[in-house]
Amino acid sequence: MKRIVTYFFLTGLILSVISCRPKENPAKHTEAFHPRDSGYIFDGNSLKGWEITDFGTQGDVYVSGDKIILGMGDGCTGITWKEEFPVTNYEITLDAMRVDGNDFFCGMTFPAGKNHCSFIAGGWGGTVVGLSSINGMDASENETTVTRQFEKERWYRIRLKVTEEKILVWIDDEMVINFTMGDNFLSIRPEVELSKPFGIASWRTTAALKNIRLTQLSSPL
């Protein structure tokens, strides 16, 4: 009888200890961890190397935790990289989130050879993805135009690759743009002129950015 009592006592004690262990929060696995190296152009703590773009319509811009917050303004809100930036054969990766609002939460203006262009995620009412501009036509009306639903408060992994011949863009693991520059004329809209040479902006939308990384490619595709 003593053995039986001891057995049940020990079993209950073990189960009690197990039940008292803190439960793992599954949400912490929903975001990938990207250790920082010298390729990161956002240090996770400050706007070093950047300036708040003086669009005149911008909302508040600040660093919170490891994120840059682009507050909702009456037009564009953004940041512009003020240090050296390549003109071709490079790749930019970042995580972007639409926090509030219904328009683009990642308008990335970048050099492509002698010209500049902008990648738009979630523009024209919230769903348009594309390049602005190609032969004078915006992201909503040229050959790169696609539509996609974007959830608020969800991180999207954006990857932009520029070579001497192509502009390629992925959202998460899906390639959304595969554009051959050729003889096409690339340009940007006047609203983002101050984003050159490289900048990221939102339009009447609160956005969050993190893990911004630049990689110089050794050779074109």
C-alpha positions as protocol buffer text, in pm:
chain_id: "A"
residue {
  index: 1
  type: MET
  ca { x: 0 y: 0 z: 0 }
}
residue {
  index: 2
  type: LYS
  ca { x: 283 y: 241 z: 82 }
}
residue {
  index: 3
  type: ARG
  ca { x: 433 y: 179 z: -262 }
}
residue {
  index: 4
  type: ILE
  ca { x: 103 y: 263 z: -428 }
}
residue {
  index: 5
  type: VAL
  ca { x: 64 y: 583 z: -225 }
}
residue {
  index: 6
  type: THR
  ca { x: 424 y: 682 z: -302 }
}
residue {
  index: 7
  type: TYR
  ca { x: 370 y: 615 z: -674 }
}
residue {
  index: 8
  type: PHE
  ca { x: 63 y: 836 z: -695 }
}
residue {
  index: 9
  type: PHE
  ca { x: 231 y: 1107 z: -488 }
}
residue {
  index: 10
  type: LEU
  ca { x: 535 y: 1119 z: -718 }
}
residue {
  index: 11
  type: THR
  ca { x: 317 y: 1108 z: -1032 }
}
residue {
  index: 12
  type: GLY
  ca { x: 110 y: 1401 z: -908 }
}
residue {
  index: 13
  type: LEU
  ca { x: 423 y: 1596 z: -819 }
}
residue {
  index: 14
  type: ILE
  ca { x: 571 y: 1547 z: -1168 }
}
residue {
  index: 15
  type: LEU
  ca { x: 247 y: 1650 z: -1339 }
}
residue {
  index: 16
  type: SER
  ca { x: 227 y: 1957 z: -1116 }
}
residue {
  index: 17
  type: VAL
  ca { x: 580 y: 2067 z: -1210 }
}
residue {
  index: 18
  type: ILE
  ca { x: 510 y: 2018 z: -1582 }
}
residue {
  index: 19
  type: SER
  ca { x: 187 y: 2216 z: -1565 }
}
residue {
  index: 20
  type: CYS
  ca { x: 366 y: 2505 z: -1392 }
}
residue {
  index: 21
  type: ARG
  ca { x: 618 y: 2551 z: -1671 }
}
residue {
  index: 22
  type: PRO
  ca { x: 555 y: 2870 z: -1872 }
}
residue {
  index: 23
  type: LYS
  ca { x: 378 y: 2793 z: -2196 }
}
residue {
  index: 24
  type: GLU
  ca { x: 565 y: 2882 z: -2511 }
}
residue {
  index: 25
  type: ASN
  ca { x: 409 y: 3168 z: -2705 }
}
residue {
  index: 26
  type: PRO
  ca { x: 360 y: 3046 z: -3064 }
}
residue {
  index: 27
  type: ALA
  ca { x: 338 y: 3405 z: -3190 }
}
residue {
  index: 28
  type: LYS
  ca { x: 709 y: 3457 z: -3139 }
}
residue {
  index: 29
  type: HIS
  ca { x: 776 y: 3216 z: -3425 }
}
residue {
  index: 30
  type: THR
  ca { x: 572 y: 3416 z: -3676 }
}
residue {
  index: 31
  type: GLU
  ca { x: 862 y: 3653 z: -3753 }
}
residue {
  index: 32
  type: ALA
  ca { x: 1194 y: 3541 z: -3892 }
}
residue {
  index: 33
  type: PHE
  ca { x: 1506 y: 3648 z: -3705 }
}
residue {
  index: 34
  type: HIS
  ca { x: 1763 y: 3825 z: -3922 }
}
residue {
  index: 35
  type: PRO
  ca { x: 2097 y: 3868 z: -3742 }
}
residue {
  index: 36
  type: ARG
  ca { x: 2258 y: 4201 z: -3833 }
}
residue {
  index: 37
  type: ASP
  ca { x: 2585 y: 4229 z: -4020 }
}
residue {
  index: 38
  type: SER
  ca { x: 2765 y: 4508 z: -4205 }
}
residue {
  index: 39
  type: GLY
  ca { x: 2513 y: 4490 z: -4492 }
}
residue {
  index: 40
  type: TYR
  ca { x: 2230 y: 4629 z: -4281 }
}
residue {
  index: 41
  type: ILE
  ca { x: 2168 y: 4997 z: -4347 }
}
residue {
  index: 42
  type: PHE
  ca { x: 1925 y: 5031 z: -4054 }
}
residue {
  index: 43
  type: ASP
  ca { x: 2095 y: 4954 z: -3724 }
}
residue {
  index: 44
  type: GLY
  ca { x: 1770 y: 4880 z: -3541 }
}
residue {
  index: 45
  type: ASN
  ca { x: 1823 y: 5162 z: -3294 }
}
residue {
  index: 46
  type: SER
  ca { x: 1849 y: 5494 z: -3477 }
}
residue {
  index: 47
  type: LEU
  ca { x: 1815 y: 5671 z: -3812 }
}
residue {
  index: 48
  type: LYS
  ca { x: 2192 y: 5684 z: -3859 }
}
residue {
  index: 49
  type: GLY
  ca { x: 2266 y: 5726 z: -4231 }
}
residue {
  index: 50
  type: TRP
  ca { x: 1908 y: 5835 z: -4302 }
}
residue {
  index: 51
  type: GLU
  ca { x: 1719 y: 6160 z: -4297 }
}
residue {
  index: 52
  type: ILE
  ca { x: 1349 y: 6219 z: -4260 }
}
residue {
  index: 53
  type: THR
  ca { x: 1233 y: 6321 z: -4606 }
}
residue {
  index: 54
  type: ASP
  ca { x: 1097 y: 6675 z: -4606 }
}
residue {
  index: 55
  type: PHE
  ca { x: 795 y: 6615 z: -4826 }
}
residue {
  index: 56
  type: GLY
  ca { x: 601 y: 6885 z: -4640 }
}
residue {
  index: 57
  type: THR
  ca { x: 310 y: 6645 z: -4595 }
}
residue {
  index: 58
  type: GLN
  ca { x: 477 y: 6389 z: -4371 }
}
residue {
  index: 59
  type: GLY
  ca { x: 363 y: 6245 z: -4042 }
}
residue {
  index: 60
  type: ASP
  ca { x: 594 y: 6164 z: -3753 }
}
residue {
  index: 61
  type: VAL
  ca { x: 896 y: 5941 z: -3824 }
}
residue {
  index: 62
  type: TYR
  ca { x: 1071 y: 5765 z: -3537 }
}
residue {
  index: 63
  type: VAL
  ca { x: 1239 y: 5444 z: -3427 }
}
residue {
  index: 64
  type: SER
  ca { x: 1042 y: 5218 z: -3192 }
}
residue {
  index: 65
  type: GLY
  ca { x: 1205 y: 4899 z: -3077 }
}
residue {
  index: 66
  type: ASP
  ca { x: 1378 y: 4762 z: -3385 }
}
residue {
  index: 67
  type: LYS
  ca { x: 1137 y: 4931 z: -3627 }
}
residue {
  index: 68
  type: ILE
  ca { x: 1116 y: 5257 z: -3818 }
}
residue {
  index: 69
  type: ILE
  ca { x: 764 y: 5400 z: -3798 }
}
residue {
  index: 70
  type: LEU
  ca { x: 640 y: 5618 z: -4085 }
}
residue {
  index: 71
  type: GLY
  ca { x: 343 y: 5803 z: -3939 }
}
residue {
  index: 72
  type: MET
  ca { x: 36 y: 5880 z: -4144 }
}
residue {
  index: 73
  type: GLY
  ca { x: 61 y: 6218 z: -4314 }
}
residue {
  index: 74
  type: ASP
  ca { x: -137 y: 6415 z: -4568 }
}
residue {
  index: 75
  type: GLY
  ca { x: 63 y: 6263 z: -4851 }
}
residue {
  index: 76
  type: CYS
  ca { x: 406 y: 6098 z: -4841 }
}
residue {
  index: 77
  type: THR
  ca { x: 597 y: 6018 z: -4524 }
}
residue {
  index: 78
  type: GLY
  ca { x: 941 y: 5869 z: -4567 }
}
residue {
  index: 79
  type: ILE
  ca { x: 1313 y: 5836 z: -4511 }
}
residue {
  index: 80
  type: THR
  ca { x: 1601 y: 5891 z: -4754 }
}
residue {
  index: 81
  type: TRP
  ca { x: 1943 y: 5723 z: -4742 }
}
residue {
  index: 82
  type: LYS
  ca { x: 2214 y: 5991 z: -4741 }
}
residue {
  index: 83
  type: GLU
  ca { x: 2526 y: 5780 z: -4783 }
}
residue {
  index: 84
  type: GLU
  ca { x: 2674 y: 5612 z: -5091 }
}
residue {
  index: 85
  type: PHE
  ca { x: 2440 y: 5384 z: -5281 }
}
residue {
  index: 86
  type: PRO
  ca { x: 2507 y: 5166 z: -5589 }
}
residue {
  index: 87
  type: VAL
  ca { x: 2333 y: 5235 z: -5919 }
}
residue {
  index: 88
  type: THR
  ca { x: 2316 y: 4874 z: -6043 }
}
residue {
  index: 89
  type: ASN
  ca { x: 2393 y: 4513 z: -5948 }
}
residue {
  index: 90
  type: TYR
  ca { x: 2256 y: 4527 z: -5596 }
}
residue {
  index: 91
  type: GLU
  ca { x: 1981 y: 4382 z: -5383 }
}
residue {
  index: 92
  type: ILE
  ca { x: 1768 y: 4535 z: -5108 }
}
residue {
  index: 93
  type: THR
  ca { x: 1571 y: 4328 z: -4860 }
}
residue {
  index: 94
  type: LEU
  ca { x: 1344 y: 4455 z: -4585 }
}
residue {
  index: 95
  type: ASP
  ca { x: 1034 y: 4375 z: -4383 }
}
residue {
  index: 96
  type: ALA
  ca { x: 741 y: 4615 z: -4421 }
}
residue {
  index: 97
  type: MET
  ca { x: 402 y: 4638 z: -4254 }
}
residue {
  index: 98
  type: ARG
  ca { x: 89 y: 4845 z: -4309 }
}
residue {
  index: 99
  type: VAL
  ca { x: -10 y: 4951 z: -3958 }
}
residue {
  index: 100
  type: ASP
  ca { x: -299 y: 5180 z: -4047 }
}
residue {
  index: 101
  type: GLY
  ca { x: -443 y: 5339 z: -4358 }
}
residue {
  index: 102
  type: ASN
  ca { x: -538 y: 5206 z: -4700 }
}
residue {
  index: 103
  type: ASP
  ca { x: -264 y: 5299 z: -4943 }
}
residue {
  index: 104
  type: PHE
  ca { x: 96 y: 5206 z: -5012 }
}
residue {
  index: 105
  type: PHE
  ca { x: 305 y: 5114 z: -4711 }
}
residue {
  index: 106
  type: CYS
  ca { x: 626 y: 5057 z: -4905 }
}
residue {
  index: 107
  type: GLY
  ca { x: 711 y: 5298 z: -5185 }
}
residue {
  index: 108
  type: MET
  ca { x: 1077 y: 5226 z: -5252 }
}
residue {
  index: 109
  type: THR
  ca { x: 1257 y: 5469 z: -5482 }
}
residue {
  index: 110
  type: PHE
  ca { x: 1584 y: 5333 z: -5617 }
}
residue {
  index: 111
  type: PRO
  ca { x: 1848 y: 5385 z: -5889 }
}
residue {
  index: 112
  type: ALA
  ca { x: 1847 y: 5164 z: -6197 }
}
residue {
  index: 113
  type: GLY
  ca { x: 2148 y: 5267 z: -6400 }
}
residue {
  index: 114
  type: LYS
  ca { x: 2121 y: 5631 z: -6506 }
}
residue {
  index: 115
  type: ASN
  ca { x: 1756 y: 5660 z: -6404 }
}
residue {
  index: 116
  type: HIS
  ca { x: 1543 y: 5610 z: -6095 }
}
residue {
  index: 117
  type: CYS
  ca { x: 1224 y: 5414 z: -6046 }
}
residue {
  index: 118
  type: SER
  ca { x: 989 y: 5333 z: -5758 }
}
residue {
  index: 119
  type: PHE
  ca { x: 849 y: 5002 z: -5642 }
}
residue {
  index: 120
  type: ILE
  ca { x: 499 y: 5038 z: -5496 }
}
residue {
  index: 121
  type: ALA
  ca { x: 336 y: 4786 z: -5262 }
}
residue {
  index: 122
  type: GLY
  ca { x: -31 y: 4842 z: -5183 }
}
residue {
  index: 123
  type: GLY
  ca { x: -101 y: 5162 z: -5377 }
}
residue {
  index: 124
  type: TRP
  ca { x: -409 y: 5302 z: -5551 }
}
residue {
  index: 125
  type: GLY
  ca { x: -651 y: 5214 z: -5275 }
}
residue {
  index: 126
  type: GLY
  ca { x: -446 y: 4938 z: -5116 }
}
residue {
  index: 127
  type: THR
  ca { x: -393 y: 4653 z: -5363 }
}
residue {
  index: 128
  type: VAL
  ca { x: -173 y: 4767 z: -5655 }
}
residue {
  index: 129
  type: VAL
  ca { x: 185 y: 4641 z: -5687 }
}
residue {
  index: 130
  type: GLY
  ca { x: 416 y: 4761 z: -5962 }
}
residue {
  index: 131
  type: LEU
  ca { x: 687 y: 4997 z: -6083 }
}
residue {
  index: 132
  type: SER
  ca { x: 641 y: 5372 z: -6127 }
}
residue {
  index: 133
  type: SER
  ca { x: 700 y: 5480 z: -6384 }
}
residue {
  index: 134
  type: ILE
  ca { x: 769 y: 5300 z: -6711 }
}
residue {
  index: 135
  type: ASN
  ca { x: 746 y: 5508 z: -7028 }
}
residue {
  index: 136
  type: GLY
  ca { x: 544 y: 5761 z: -6832 }
}
residue {
  index: 137
  type: MET
  ca { x: 291 y: 5506 z: -6706 }
}
residue {
  index: 138
  type: ASP
  ca { x: 240 y: 5452 z: -6333 }
}
residue {
  index: 139
  type: ALA
  ca { x: 244 y: 5126 z: -6138 }
}
residue {
  index: 140
  type: SER
  ca { x: -132 y: 5108 z: -6182 }
}
residue {
  index: 141
  type: GLU
  ca { x: -121 y: 5103 z: -6561 }
}
residue {
  index: 142
  type: ASN
  ca { x: 196 y: 4944 z: -6700 }
}
residue {
  index: 143
  type: GLU
  ca { x: 317 y: 4591 z: -6771 }
}
residue {
  index: 144
  type: THR
  ca { x: 436 y: 4536 z: -6412 }
}
residue {
  index: 145
  type: THR
  ca { x: 93 y: 4597 z: -6259 }
}
residue {
  index: 146
  type: VAL
  ca { x: -43 y: 4322 z: -6035 }
}
residue {
  index: 147
  type: THR
  ca { x: -301 y: 4331 z: -5757 }
}
residue {
  index: 148
  type: ARG
  ca { x: -264 y: 4174 z: -5419 }
}
residue {
  index: 149
  type: GLN
  ca { x: -445 y: 4191 z: -5086 }
}
residue {
  index: 150
  type: PHE
  ca { x: -236 y: 4313 z: -4791 }
}
residue {
  index: 151
  type: GLU
  ca { x: -334 y: 4258 z: -4430 }
}
residue {
  index: 152
  type: LYS
  ca { x: -281 y: 4525 z: -4169 }
}
residue {
  index: 153
  type: GLU
  ca { x: -32 y: 4453 z: -3890 }
}
residue {
  index: 154
  type: ARG
  ca { x: 132 y: 4174 z: -4089 }
}
residue {
  index: 155
  type: TRP
  ca { x: 498 y: 4177 z: -4191 }
}
residue {
  index: 156
  type: TYR
  ca { x: 580 y: 4126 z: -4559 }
}
residue {
  index: 157
  type: ARG
  ca { x: 931 y: 4035 z: -4669 }
}
residue {
  index: 158
  type: ILE
  ca { x: 1025 y: 4246 z: -4973 }
}
residue {
  index: 159
  type: ARG
  ca { x: 1327 y: 4175 z: -5189 }
}
residue {
  index: 160
  type: LEU
  ca { x: 1432 y: 4405 z: -5477 }
}
residue {
  index: 161
  type: LYS
  ca { x: 1713 y: 4311 z: -5716 }
}
residue {
  index: 162
  type: VAL
  ca { x: 1853 y: 4549 z: -5977 }
}
residue {
  index: 163
  type: THR
  ca { x: 2097 y: 4437 z: -6246 }
}
residue {
  index: 164
  type: GLU
  ca { x: 2212 y: 4599 z: -6567 }
}
residue {
  index: 165
  type: GLU
  ca { x: 1924 y: 4434 z: -6751 }
}
residue {
  index: 166
  type: LYS
  ca { x: 1646 y: 4359 z: -6504 }
}
residue {
  index: 167
  type: ILE
  ca { x: 1443 y: 4472 z: -6205 }
}
residue {
  index: 168
  type: LEU
  ca { x: 1311 y: 4181 z: -6003 }
}
residue {
  index: 169
  type: VAL
  ca { x: 1090 y: 4195 z: -5694 }
}
residue {
  index: 170
  type: TRP
  ca { x: 967 y: 3929 z: -5454 }
}
residue {
  index: 171
  type: ILE
  ca { x: 706 y: 3962 z: -5181 }
}
residue {
  index: 172
  type: ASP
  ca { x: 765 y: 3688 z: -4928 }
}
residue {
  index: 173
  type: ASP
  ca { x: 870 y: 3400 z: -5155 }
}
residue {
  index: 174
  type: GLU
  ca { x: 661 y: 3503 z: -5457 }
}
residue {
  index: 175
  type: MET
  ca { x: 820 y: 3683 z: -5751 }
}
residue {
  index: 176
  type: VAL
  ca { x: 581 y: 3965 z: -5840 }
}
residue {
  index: 177
  type: ILE
  ca { x: 795 y: 4162 z: -6090 }
}
residue {
  index: 178
  type: ASN
  ca { x: 1036 y: 4039 z: -6356 }
}
residue {
  index: 179
  type: PHE
  ca { x: 1099 y: 4342 z: -6573 }
}
residue {
  index: 180
  type: THR
  ca { x: 1355 y: 4374 z: -6851 }
}
residue {
  index: 181
  type: MET
  ca { x: 1460 y: 4738 z: -6882 }
}
residue {
  index: 182
  type: GLY
  ca { x: 1579 y: 4729 z: -7244 }
}
residue {
  index: 183
  type: ASP
  ca { x: 1492 y: 5054 z: -7421 }
}
residue {
  index: 184
  type: ASN
  ca { x: 1215 y: 5144 z: -7176 }
}
residue {
  index: 185
  type: PHE
  ca { x: 1233 y: 5484 z: -7008 }
}
residue {
  index: 186
  type: LEU
  ca { x: 1225 y: 5470 z: -6628 }
}
residue {
  index: 187
  type: SER
  ca { x: 1122 y: 5764 z: -6412 }
}
residue {
  index: 188
  type: ILE
  ca { x: 964 y: 5855 z: -6080 }
}
residue {
  index: 189
  type: ARG
  ca { x: 661 y: 6060 z: -5986 }
}
residue {
  index: 190
  type: PRO
  ca { x: 731 y: 6419 z: -5871 }
}
residue {
  index: 191
  type: GLU
  ca { x: 598 y: 6338 z: -5523 }
}
residue {
  index: 192
  type: VAL
  ca { x: 902 y: 6120 z: -5445 }
}
residue {
  index: 193
  type: GLU
  ca { x: 1177 y: 6329 z: -5604 }
}
residue {
  index: 194
  type: LEU
  ca { x: 1324 y: 6389 z: -5258 }
}
residue {
  index: 195
  type: SER
  ca { x: 1359 y: 6012 z: -5205 }
}
residue {
  index: 196
  type: LYS
  ca { x: 1659 y: 5992 z: -5442 }
}
residue {
  index: 197
  type: PRO
  ca { x: 1900 y: 5822 z: -5453 }
}
residue {
  index: 198
  type: PHE
  ca { x: 1729 y: 5564 z: -5230 }
}
residue {
  index: 199
  type: GLY
  ca { x: 1430 y: 5613 z: -5007 }
}
residue {
  index: 200
  type: ILE
  ca { x: 1123 y: 5446 z: -4865 }
}
residue {
  index: 201
  type: ALA
  ca { x: 788 y: 5617 z: -4821 }
}
residue {
  index: 202
  type: SER
  ca { x: 422 y: 5555 z: -4742 }
}
residue {
  index: 203
  type: TRP
  ca { x: 118 y: 5745 z: -4870 }
}
residue {
  index: 204
  type: ARG
  ca { x: -144 y: 5853 z: -4616 }
}
residue {
  index: 205
  type: THR
  ca { x: -66 y: 5533 z: -4434 }
}
residue {
  index: 206
  type: THR
  ca { x: 118 y: 5442 z: -4115 }
}
residue {
  index: 207
  type: ALA
  ca { x: 391 y: 5192 z: -4200 }
}
residue {
  index: 208
  type: ALA
  ca { x: 663 y: 5005 z: -4014 }
}
residue {
  index: 209
  type: LEU
  ca { x: 1001 y: 4898 z: -4158 }
}
residue {
  index: 210
  type: LYS
  ca { x: 1281 y: 4679 z: -4027 }
}
residue {
  index: 211
  type: ASN
  ca { x: 1572 y: 4456 z: -4133 }
}
residue {
  index: 212
  type: ILE
  ca { x: 1676 y: 4686 z: -4419 }
}
residue {
  index: 213
  type: ARG
  ca { x: 1976 y: 4528 z: -4586 }
}
residue {
  index: 214
  type: LEU
  ca { x: 2183 y: 4621 z: -4893 }
}
residue {
  index: 215
  type: THR
  ca { x: 2390 y: 4363 z: -5082 }
}
residue {
  index: 216
  type: GLN
  ca { x: 2621 y: 4457 z: -5368 }
}
residue {
  index: 217
  type: LEU
  ca { x: 2613 y: 4183 z: -5632 }
}
residue {
  index: 218
  type: SER
  ca { x: 2941 y: 4071 z: -5779 }
}
residue {
  index: 219
  type: SER
  ca { x: 2793 y: 4018 z: -6125 }
}
residue {
  index: 220
  type: PRO
  ca { x: 2459 y: 4063 z: -6304 }
}
residue {
  index: 221
  type: LEU
  ca { x: 2212 y: 3778 z: -6350 }
}
